[in-house]
Amino acid sequence: MEEKQQRLNKLNRLLQQGIEPYGHPYPDTESILQIKTDFSEKENIELIHKIAGRVMAFRDHGKSVFLDLVDETGRIQVYFKENTANPENYHFFKEVVDVGDILGFRGPLFRTKRGEITLEAEEWHFLAKALLPLPEKWHGLKDIEQRYRYRYLDLLVNPVVKENFVKRSKMLEYIRNYLYKNDFIEVETPVLQTLAGGALAKPFITHHEALDMDLYLRIAPELYLKRLVVGNFYKVFEVSKNFRNEGISTVHNPEFTMIEIYWAFQEYRAMMKLTEEIIQYTVRQLLPDGKTVWEGVTIDFLNPFSTFEFREVFHQRVGTDMEDLRNLTKARKLLETEGLALNKPLTWENVVDKLFKEKVESQLVNPTFITGYPVELSPLAKERVDNPKYTDRFELFIGGMEIANGFSELNNPFIQRDRFSAQLKNREKGDAEAHQVDEDYLLALEYALPPTGGLGIGIDRLAMVLLGLNSIREVILFPHLRPDKL
């Protein structure tokens, strides 16, 4: 690579002059945003400022140089001229500096004739030499695969990408603040678990050498958080990294972030209200008008969220009462008619789940709660008093995606054992996502779990819809990709 060699030559030139190309610390620098704000207010040209950042543009005018310096807060123009520095130092500067290098400067601020706030460099320090050129601003890093694979370059040359990740961070801060204000306690539970529980999903398996036992990366923190409710943590939450051994798509990443919340002596309707309040509180901080555009549709988060019953909306969108599909011959024919392949055992719940995902979810663009899920799809939820075939469970959909899941927690150890046993039969039929029997959790239930409402919110997907982004990879800094072909 010719340009890399040229930069290596400049690096050697620095070494020859006794300058460390990967320099010493440069403390006590000021942020670019702050000095520009202060200067705009006071126009004080006598103060000397100390800044550091990455060179993003270099304009040589012979006896003067203008460059753009960027730090994490913004950009400023730096002016370096021959008659300010000694000529030898000035020409050496021009010989060794490239776009991408990280430099430090000291000097006063002034305004150019065009009104641009500029630092006049009286001193400069080399802090890190870039050996590879940055992608060009207009013709560079636009390939989506390359953007995700080399996220550090994406952040450098596409400022809106960094802005989105700052907003994601703020979103999580607002959610936490809301919960703190309402007396919830944040905790941490194991990532490595002896059983994969708390959701219907296929886990990743690893092996602990010292104990000679298989462990699972958690698919959800739910069962540990409910153990804490048994232990008198009555308002508790965790922001958790979860891992599910499933496909990669615009809405799925094997490693993702959730927040799970448990509130003793409450039930699913209180958790629905909490979900709506958390999202609307966050939206008010993040989106000035409470709206975003999702694939051409304006979503107003400050309107009351809609609510529909699972069986009702299934019948409306699929055109069949789901109870009729307990006849598996009829269920198979419907899948064939719809052109849908079921990659799981042919059971009523798997058919209903598949049809709901394919025919209903994509239509739920504005914030919509779906309630009353079948027991077979909700092994940890409390059954309804008036119809025990269904549960006090809800899911929130926005942008055609499941964003949140919650329910009145099943706290009867006998029924919970029966549910686990039913899931075990599904595992024996080949369903790798079916729930395992967790004897330790059943033991905890025997010490009495109070009536409890639970809620899980997918942080990545919520960030997608709030920011109007149509791929989960746009809100995960380092999404999973196939290995790069070298």
Disulfide bonds with the S-S distance in Angstrom:
none
